Amino acid sequence: MEENLKKERGNEKEMMERRRRVVVRGEVQDVGFRLFLYENASAMDISEFYARNIPEGVEVLVGGPDAEKFVAFVRDARFERGEIREVVAEEYTGKIMPIERFAQNFMLSQMSKFVSVGLDMLKTQREMLENQRKMLENQRKMIENQDKMLENQCKMLEKQDLMLEKQDKMLEKQDKMLEKQDLMLEKQDETVREIRALRQDLKAYMEERFEKIEREIAEIKSKLGML
């Protein structure tokens, strides 16, 4: 019994000696760095693993026979999607979840993020569709207003056409009246000419008549003188 307790305590002490806490500073958040660490840890003899984002970067807890090997890997890692500026490792005496459990939790967390992002995208799409609907509604109203304006313009043009037609008719009547006036003026001119000619004829006739009367008077006087 005592031997088993000693053996368990020895195993626990050995495991604690193989647990490490690693802090990675740099551009290592929201770039897939924790998944990168998990994939490499699962390829090694790492039985305990946990990684989370902290204000200064990423905190990693590892336990297993290759814990030191994993720390060395992180120190020399080249992560293309981010930038590792500093790696600080120390012993860790607390408990660390099994790597399989971390994988499950991490995948669930990532799926939750994907769902959240998807919901945000759907919300954004709905907002965009609503904005597009409003824009289309505004465009429809603008087109309706333009149609009404065009209809009013057409009515105004029709009225203008009617007014122009009336003006044309009035001008035609005025032309006819002017033609009649021209004819009347021509007749007046002819009448004046005829009156002038008549006056001339009458004058000649009267002069001729007076001369005849004067001759007749002279003849009468002559005859009276002879008597």
C-alpha positions in Angstrom: 0.0 0.0 0.0 2.7 2.4 1.0 4.7 1.5 -2.1 1.7 2.3 -4.3 1.3 5.7 -2.6 5.0 6.4 -3.1 4.7 5.4 -6.7 1.7 7.6 -7.3 3.4 10.5 -5.6 6.5 9.9 -7.6 4.5 9.9 -10.9 2.7 13.1 -9.8 6.0 14.7 -8.9 7.5 13.6 -12.2 4.5 14.9 -14.1 4.7 18.3 -12.3 8.3 18.5 -13.2 7.3 18.0 -16.8 4.7 20.8 -16.8 5.5 24.2 -18.2 3.8 27.5 -18.6 4.8 29.4 -21.7 3.9 33.0 -22.6 4.3 34.1 -26.2 4.3 37.8 -26.9 3.8 39.4 -30.3 1.2 39.4 -33.0 -0.3 36.0 -32.1 -4.0 36.6 -31.4 -6.8 36.0 -33.9 -4.3 34.6 -36.5 -4.7 30.9 -35.8 -1.7 30.7 -33.4 -3.3 28.6 -30.8 -4.4 26.0 -33.4 -0.8 26.0 -34.7 0.5 25.2 -31.2 -2.2 22.5 -30.6 -1.4 20.8 -33.9 2.3 20.6 -33.1 1.7 19.6 -29.5 -0.5 16.7 -30.6 2.3 15.6 -32.9 4.6 15.3 -29.8 4.2 13.3 -26.7 2.1 16.0 -25.0 -0.7 14.6 -22.9 -1.8 17.9 -21.2 -2.4 21.1 -23.1 -4.2 24.4 -22.7 -3.8 27.7 -24.6 -5.6 31.0 -24.2 -5.3 34.7 -25.2 -4.0 37.0 -22.5 -3.3 40.8 -22.7 0.3 40.4 -23.6 -0.1 37.6 -26.1 -0.9 33.8 -25.7 -0.5 31.7 -22.6 0.3 28.0 -23.1 0.2 25.2 -20.5 1.8 21.9 -21.5 2.5 18.6 -19.7 4.1 15.4 -20.8 7.4 13.8 -21.5 8.2 16.2 -24.4 7.2 19.4 -22.5 10.7 20.8 -22.8 10.9 19.8 -26.4 7.7 21.6 -27.0 9.1 24.7 -25.3 12.1 24.6 -27.5 9.9 24.3 -30.5 8.0 27.4 -29.6 11.2 29.3 -29.0 12.4 28.5 -32.6 8.9 28.5 -34.3 8.4 30.5 -37.4 4.7 31.5 -37.7 4.0 33.1 -41.1 0.5 34.5 -40.2 1.8 36.4 -37.2 5.0 37.5 -35.4 6.6 36.0 -32.3 8.7 38.6 -30.5 9.4 36.9 -27.1 8.9 33.5 -25.5 9.0 33.1 -21.7 8.8 29.6 -20.1 8.6 28.6 -16.5 7.6 25.6 -14.4 4.0 25.1 -13.7 2.5 23.2 -10.7 -1.2 23.5 -11.4 -3.5 21.2 -13.2 -3.7 21.1 -17.0 -6.6 19.6 -18.9 -6.0 16.6 -21.2 -5.1 17.6 -24.8 -8.1 15.8 -26.1 -10.4 17.9 -23.9 -8.7 21.1 -25.0 -9.2 20.1 -28.7 -12.9 19.5 -28.1 -13.3 22.8 -26.2 -11.2 24.7 -28.7 -13.2 23.3 -31.7 -16.5 24.2 -29.9 -15.2 27.7 -29.2 -14.1 28.2 -32.8 -17.5 26.8 -34.1 -19.2 29.3 -31.7 -17.1 32.1 -33.2 -17.9 31.0 -36.7 -21.6 30.9 -35.8 -21.3 34.3 -34.2 -19.5 35.7 -37.3 -22.1 34.0 -39.5 -24.9 35.6 -37.6 -23.2 39.0 -37.8 -22.7 38.5 -41.5 -26.4 37.5 -41.9 -27.4 40.6 -39.8 -25.1 42.7 -42.0 -26.6 41.2 -45.1 -30.1 41.8 -43.8 -29.2 45.4 -43.1 -27.7 45.7 -46.6 -30.8 44.2 -48.1 -33.0 46.5 -46.1 -31.0 49.4 -47.2 -31.2 48.2 -50.8 -35.0 47.8 -50.4 -35.2 51.4 -49.1 -33.1 52.6 -51.9 -35.2 50.8 -54.5 -38.3 52.2 -52.8 -36.9 55.7 -52.9 -36.0 55.1 -56.6 -39.5 53.9 -57.3 -40.9 57.0 -55.6 -38.5 59.2 -57.6 -39.6 57.5 -60.8 -43.3 57.9 -59.9 -42.6 61.6 -59.2 -40.8 61.9 -62.5 -43.7 60.2 -64.3 -46.1 62.7 -62.6 -43.9 65.6 -63.6 -43.7 64.3 -67.2 -47.5 63.8 -67.2 -48.0 67.4 -66.0 -45.5 68.6 -68.6 -47.5 66.7 -71.3 -50.7 68.3 -70.1 -49.1 71.7 -70.2 -47.8 71.1 -73.7 -51.3 70.0 -74.7 -52.7 73.2 -73.3 -49.9 75.2 -75.1 -50.8 73.4 -78.3 -54.5 74.3 -77.9 -53.5 77.9 -77.2 -51.3 78.0 -80.2 -54.1 76.5 -82.3 -56.5 79.2 -81.0 -53.8 81.8 -81.8 -53.4 80.4 -85.3 -57.2 80.6 -85.8 -57.2 84.2 -84.5 -54.4 85.1 -86.8 -56.3 83.5 -89.7 -59.3 85.6 -88.8 -57.1 88.7 -88.6 -55.6 87.9 -92.0 -59.1 87.5 -93.5 -60.1 90.8 -91.8 -57.0 92.5 -93.2 -57.8 91.1 -96.7 -61.3 92.5 -96.4 -59.9 95.8 -95.3 -57.5 95.8 -98.2 -60.4 95.1 -100.6 -62.5 97.9 -98.9 -59.5 100.3 -99.3 -59.1 99.3 -102.9 -62.9 100.0 -103.5 -62.5 103.3 -101.6 -59.6 104.2 -103.9 -61.7 103.3 -107.0 -64.6 105.3 -105.7 -62.4 108.3 -105.0 -60.9 108.0 -108.5 -64.4 107.7 -110.0 -65.6 110.8 -108.0 -62.5 112.7 -109.1 -63.2 111.7 -112.7 -66.8 112.6 -112.3 -65.9 116.0 -110.9 -63.6 116.6 -113.8 -66.3 115.6 -116.3 -68.9 117.7 -114.4 -66.5 120.6 -114.4 -65.9 120.3 -118.1 -69.6 120.0 -118.7 -70.4 123.0 -116.5 -67.7 125.1 -118.2 -69.1 124.1 -121.6 -72.6 124.8 -120.4 -71.6 128.2 -119.1 -69.9 129.1 -122.3 -73.0 128.1 -124.3 -75.2 130.2 -122.0 -72.8 133.1 -122.3 -72.9 132.8 -126.1 -76.7 132.6 -126.0 -76.9 135.7 -123.8 -74.5 137.5 -126.1 -76.7 136.6 -129.1 -79.7 137.8 -127.3 -78.1 141.0 -126.4 -76.9 141.4 -130.0 -80.4 140.9 -131.2 -81.8 143.3 -128.7 -79.3 146.0 -129.8 -80.4 145.7 -133.3 -84.0 146.3 -132.4 
